[in-house]
Amino acid sequence: MENTRIFNLLAISLGLRPFGRSFLAGNSRKARTANALQVLPSIAMLILYALCLVSMFKENDGSANVAMAANWLQSTPNSFAFIMAIIFALKNRELGQEILDSFAMCDEKLRDYFAINYDKVNKVSGRLSFVFVLVSIACGLTVASLTYYTTVDLNNTWSLIHLASFCLPKFALMVFNFQFVGAMSFLSSRTQLLRMSIRANLSGELDALIAQMSILGKQGNSMKIRPVASVNTSAGPLVAEMVAILQNLNERVNIYFGKQVILNFLSGFICAIVQLHYIINHIRTNFAVSDAEVLVAFSFSLVAMHTIEFWSILSSGEVVKLKWTEAMASLTQARGNSSDDNLRSKLNDILAIMKVKKLEVHAFNFFTIDLSVMTAMISAMTTYLIVLVQFRVTEEESAGGEGVPAQKQFSSAGIE
């Protein structure tokens, strides 16, 4: 997809998406070379990060404390999620290409069946892709600069490697999450186009459609649908085919992103809890630690980054469900307005399929991705923070009421 080329190249450079064979293989004689080049970015990133992981074992000393345990608690899922993202990209490389091909086929079908013009829609997708790149780079640079300030010692090479071992997964996983958001945005926008096509061809509401026709916040000329003078009874099978295409695409998106999004959510959830705990501790001690303000800014940046990820994914999943419900409502209205028994029977069959096989994005069938998950996450974070703060207070009381000496709490493990 040309309009998202910048974001696709960023994902490929991080090993999150192998090169497509169509991009590399010019002819059959180069097929073997193309197969090797296809996975080269992912393999190279996997080897590079495996070398960076060595720095995580270079600690200040052999003592164990709560701060070090918290650092390992957030660093380990972070690294594991990044490694698994690369492994899944290698394992599902053919599926990833099938998803891109399905995107193109879906647009081609909508264009051929309902004469939809994608010029403005593709411009919006390109701008959204560019925004994703800017947000990812901005968040990545912020976290990297603050990590550099708080942990890096230029006289110690291991500290520089540790900087990469902590920041690289954060940046890469954010790009992966935005890939997921882009796929869900495609599903929701094409479902919206299908709903408008249903209203134009089956509901006989062309005047009302033209008055409110819009997609992704643009004006009525953002898409064009072939005008019809009356209900187009031949559009029923076309709508059924488009519904099947969207459902098949939704299944592939769930398979490709579902497993990994569980690990990403777990990593971000743990990191957000630990960083919020750090912020509360610094506030309780009146910023007694040197450079406490910078450390709090570091923690806030990580919390903000994960909040952006959570909200963008969950809200996109909610929009997919909403657009699917609206498409079903349009079909129901078209069925009620139709006097053709054959068309009514066809619409009944389509509605039955849409009700049984809803367009929902889920995390490998563990939970549906929508805004209800955000409520559960906020509730769980609040509970865990209360427990951690109470544990800290108990620790201070057990020290004889003098309080535990303030420590400099890093967001990554200490370096020797």
N, C-alpha and C positions, 0 to 999 in steps of 0.2 A: 504494500500500500504506500504509494508515493508520498501521501500527505503526512505520514508518520515516520518518514525515513530517518530523521534525526534521532528520534527516541529509539527506533529499532537498532541503529548503529551503536548507541550508548549501551543498550542491553546486550548486544553481541560482544562489545569490548569487555564487558564484565563477566562474560561466560554464561550469562543467563539465557541466551538463545543462540544455538548454533547457526552457522550460515545455511541458507537454503540451498539445496542441490541445484536448483534451476539457476541460481546466481553464480555457482562455481563451475558446473559441468557444461562445457561448451559442446562436447560430443561424447560418444560412448567410449572412445579411447582414453579420455581423461576421467572416467568414472571413478577409478580407484583413487586417483589423486584428489578428486573432489570429495570423496568420502572421508579422506584423512583431513583435508582442510576444513571440512564442515564442523568437525569437533575440536579443531585446534584451539580456538579461543577458550572453550570450557576446560580442556585438559590443561592448558597453560595456566589459567587462573587457579585451578585446583592445586597444581604443583606449587605455584607461588604462595598461596595461602597456607599450604601445609608447612612450608618453610617458616612462614611468619608465626605459626602457632608455637614454635619452639620458644619464642620470647615469653610466652605466658607462664613458663615454668621457672623463669629467672626472677625469684622473689627477693624481697629485702632481707628476710631472715626466715628461720624455720618456725617462728612462733605462730600460733593460730589465734585469731580474734574474730569478733563479730564482723568488723569492717572487711577483713580479708575474705571471710566466708560470703559476705554479700557481693563482693567483687566477683568471686568465682561463680556465684549463683546467677549473675547476669551475663558474664562473659561466656560461660559454657553453652547455654542455649543459643546465644547470639552466633557463636562460631558453628555450632551444629546445624542451625537453620541455614546458614550460608552454604555450608558444604553440601547439605541435602538439596538445596536449590540448584546447585551445579549438577549434582548427580541426576536429579529429576529432569533437568534440561537435556542431559545426554541420553537418558533412557527414553524420554518422550519426544525426541527431536522430530520424528516422523509425524507425531500427533500435532506438534506445534505448527508444522508446515501445512497439515490438513486444516487446521483452524484458519490460517491465513487464506488458504484456497476457498474455504467455506465463506469467509467474509466476502471475497470477490464474487463467488457464485450467487450469494444472497443479493448483493447489489445488482448483479446482472439480471437476475430473475425479476426483481422489483422494477427495474428499468424497462425490461421487455414486456412485462405483463401490464404495468400500470403507468408507463411513460414517465417515471419519476426522474427529475433532473437533480444530480448530486453536486453541482458546482458549489453552492453555498454550504451544503452539509460537509463536504470534504474540506472546505476552508476552515470551518469550525473545528473539525477533527485535527487539522494541522496545527491550529492555534492551541488547542488543548494539549496536543503532544508537546509543543514548544513550552507551554507552561509547566508541564510535568518535568521537563528537562531542567528548567530554571529552578523550580522548587527543590528538586533532588540535589542539584549542584549547590544551591544556597545552604540547604540543611547540612549537606556533607561537609562543605567548607567551614561552616560554623562549628560543628562538632569537632572537626579535625583541628582547627585553630585553638579551640579551648582545651582539647586533649593535649596538644603540643605545649601549651602554656603550663598546664598542671602536672604533666608527667614526664616530658621529654628532657633528658640531660644530654647536651651535645657531646659531652665527653664519654658517653656510654652509647655505643652503637645499638645495643639491645633495646634501648628505650625508643629509638626510631623505628625499629622493626615492630615493637609492641604497638606503636601508634597505628601502623598499618593493620595489625591483627585485630585491633578494636574498631577502627573507623571504617575499614573496607567493607565488612559485613553490614554495618549500619546503612551505608550508602547503597550497596548493591541490593539489599532487601527492600529498601524504599523504591528503587527502580522496578524491582519485581512486583511489588504491590501496585505500582502505577500501571504496570502491564495488565494486571488483573482488572484494575479500574477501567482501563481502556477497552478491554473485552466486554465488560458489563455495560459500558456506555454505548458500544456498538449494538448490543442486544436491545437496550432500551430505545435507542433512536430508531432502529429498524422496526421494532414493534410499533412505535408511534407512527411511522410511515405506513405500516400495514393497516393500522386502525383508520388512518385518513383515507386510504385506498378503499377500505370497506365502506366508509361513509359515502365516498364519491360514487362507488359502483353498485352498491347493494342497498343503501338506505334512501336514495333519492333525495339527498339533502345537500345538493351541490351549492346552493346559494349560502346556506349556513356554513358549509365547509370553507368556501372561499373567504367568508368574513372572518373566520377564526384560524385560518390555515397558518401554522407556524411550526417550526421545529428548532429546538435548542436555542430559544430566545430570539430567533430572527423573524423578519417580516414575511408576508405571504409569498414573496417571490423566492424564498429560500428553497422551495421545491415546487415542481409542477406535476399535476396529475391530469391525464387526458380527460377533458370534459365529456360527460355523458348526458343525453337528454332525458333518459329514464333509467330504471333499474336494469343493470346488466346481468342477466341470469347466468351468463357463461362465466362470470367472475367467481362463482362458487368453488369450482375445482381448483382455480388458480389460488384462491385464498387458502384452501386446504393444503396445497403444495407448499405455500410459503410458511404456514404454521408448522408443517413437518420439518422444513429446513431450519427454522428457528429452534425448534425443540432438539433437533439433532446437534445443532451448533452449541446449544446450551449444555448438552451432555458432554461434549468434548471439552468445553471450557471448565466444567466441573471436574473432569478427570485430570486435566492438565494443571489446574491451579489448586484444586481442593486439598490435596495432601499437604502441599507446601504452605498454604495459608494458615493451617493449624499451627505449624512450627513458627511461622512469622508472628502470629498472634501471641503465642506463648512467650516467645523471646521479648516482644515489645511490652507485654503485660508485666513480666518480671522486672524488666529494666525500668519501667515507669514507677512501679512500687518502690524499688530500691532508691531511685532518684528523689521521689517524693519524701521518702524517709530521711534522706540526706538533707533535703531542704528544711524539713521540720526540725532536725537536730541543730542545724546552724542557726535557725531562728531562736530555738530554746536557749542556746548558749550565747546569744547576742553577738554572733559573728566573732567569737573569740579566736578562732583559728586564723592564721595569716592567710591572706588572699581568699578569705571566706566569700567575699562578694563575687569573685571570679568563679569559684566552685559552685555557688548557687546559680550563677548565670549558665554555667555548664549543665547543671541538672535541669534547669528550666528549658534549655534548648533541646535536650533529649526528650523531655516530657512533651514539649510542643511538637517535635518531629513525629513521635509515636501517635500523638493525638491527631495530627494531620492524616497519618496513615489509616488509623482506625476509622475516622470519620469519613474519609473519601471512599474506603471500601464498603463500609456498612451503608452509607447513604446511597451509593451506586446500586447495591443489592436491593435496597428498598425501592428505588426508582424502577428497576426491572420488574418487580412484582406489581407495582402500580400501573405501569404501561400495559402489562399483560391483562390485568383486570379491566382496564379501559377498553382494550381490544375485544374482550369477551362481552362487555356491555354494549359495544357498537354492533357486534354480531347478534346479540339478543334483540336489540332494537330493529335491526334489519330483518330478522326473522318475524318479528311482530308486524312489521309494515308490509311484508310480502304476501301476495295472494297466490303465488305460484307454489303448488304443493311439492313439486320436485325440488325447488330451491329451498323451501322450508325444511324438507327432509335432509338435504345436504348440510344446511346450517346447523340442524340439530346434531348431526354426526360430528361436525367440526367442534361444536361447543362441548360435546361429551368428551372428545379427545383433549380439548384444552383444559377441562376441569380435572380430568384424571392425571394428565401429564402437564403440570403447571410449569411455567417458565420461572424457576427459582434457582438461585445460585446458592450452593451449600458447600461447607467445608468437609468434603468426603463423607457426607451423610451424618456427620456429628451434630451440626447445627446449621440452620438456615442463616445466610448472611443478610441481615436487615438491622434496623435501628434498635430492635428489642435486645440485641446482643450488647449494645452500648450500655443500656440500663443495667444489665447483669454485670458487666465489667466494672462499672462505677461502684456498684454495690459491693462487689468482691474487693476492689481496691480499698474502699473505705474500711472494710472489716480487717483486712490485713494490716493496714496502717495503724489502726487502733491497737492491734496486738503487738506490733513492733514498737510503737511508742510506749506502751505499757511495759514491755520487756526492758526497754531502755531505762524507764523510771525505776523499775525493780532492781536493775543492775546498779544504779546510782545509790539506791537505798542500802543495798547490801555492802557497799563500800564504806559504810559508817556515816552516811549523811554528808560526806565531804564532796561527793560527786565524782564521777569518773573524769580523769583528765581529758580535755578536748583533744581530739586527734584530727589530723588532716585526712579527710575521707575522699579518696579519689573515685572516679567513676570507672576506673580500670585498675587492674592489679598493680601493685608496686613493682618497681624494677630494681634489680640489684645494682 
